[in-house]
Amino acid sequence: MKPESPQMIELTEYKSESFERDFIPESVGQKIYQNYAKEIDIEFPNPKTKYKWELKSKGRVGNIPITPEFNIFIRPKVPITNLFGMLDYAYKLNINFPKGQIECESLEQVYERLANILAHKILERCRKGLYRDYLSKTERLAYIRGRVDLRSALQKPWDVKLKCHYNEQTGDIEDNQILAWTLFIIGRSGLCRESVSSTVRKAFHALQGFVTLKHFKSEACIDRNYHRLNQDYQLLHALCRFFLDNTGPSHESGDREMLPFLIDMANLYEQFVAEWLKANSPKGFFVKQQHRVTHDENYFDRIDLLLGDSETKKVQYVLDTKYKAPDKVGSNDRHQIVAYANALNCQNAILVYPQNLKQPLDIKNDDIRVRSLTFSLDSDLHEAGKTFLNSLLPNAFP
């Protein structure tokens, strides 16, 4: 059941907000400073701030339960419909909504909509029967099952129980355990209305009798094996990855504490641009994410994106996404992308921003052309992607 609404501190990503001194208790300010310094810049009341609190999100959006009585909710700058579209691409959800059905007015509604979809699809799978697989087991039994461990039997001939190795078909496997853990996490978020929370609980209880509750990280949802018998789990695990990726640990003790839900918008932007390029690049190109470049045994970099020729395997473009909106490209960003291009002997270095820069960059650095391009998040994402790709690869979209 969703608890009574606590007092809310509302922020917008990257925007400073001021609050009267008596609006935020000192103890709450201390918890924000101690536990969420990576997510929020906080300035305590002082003469410089005219004795007000000043808070600024560092690029995370979502919900942080500071205490049972105090929450911080950080809203995205990106239109909610486009945020949903970014998540759809980044997590490969491929949810085909009827036109007009993805309208959400807030991030809470996006969370709730995806939680509801996951819970209903898990209930649907439970009605059909959970996917089961064979697991290897070893037990001492009073009867023979599978293969008997002869060495053990000869060492202890008086033991009436035999050590047996056998395979057992069970639904208590990772495919289903990931679903149970994700529903458990959603249940602790406090972000869903009672109607959705009820469906989440129902789905969790449907799994409870068959599946062991185990902790999983989002990485467990990636590169899993799907086939004819469990193909529908691909969407289920994609949804699970979204929730596990963006749910952080509680800084309070006890299992009943609400968990923070925070989306790192810089990471989401990188994933979105990569998946959009994979889906829409012209034939003959490949896209690679997080390419590792080793400089020496103690130092390496990871390049956001590579775009190359599928036939020759040559990297033609090095791309680095920058989820920020400066007036011009910073010298550090420029030097970094040039270093990446040099490391791969590539002549095109691209910095990708979500908004047009007042002073766009297009220069030659020795043999490397360095440019700033825009993949906008302010309007239709597919049209923005076509504009970006035409800037990157002229005539990509006639």
Protein Blocks (a to p, Z undefined) as FASTA:
>chain_A
ZZdddddddddehiacdddfklpcfklmmmmmmmmmmmpccddddfkloopacdddehia
cdddfblmbccddddfbdfklmmmmmmmmnonopacdehilgcfbfklmmmmmmmmmmmm
mmmmmmnopaddddddddddfbdehjadfklmmmmmmlmbdcdddddddfbbfklmmmmm
mmmmmmmnopacfklmmmmmmmmmmmmmmpccddddfklmgopacdfklmmmmmmmmmmm
mmmmmpccdfbecjkbccdddddfklmmmmmmmmmmmmmgcehiacdehiacdfblmbcc
ddfbacddfklopafbdcdddddddfbdcfklmmmmmmmmmmnopabdcdddfbdcfbdc
dddehjaccddddddfkbcfklmmmmmmmmmmghklZZ
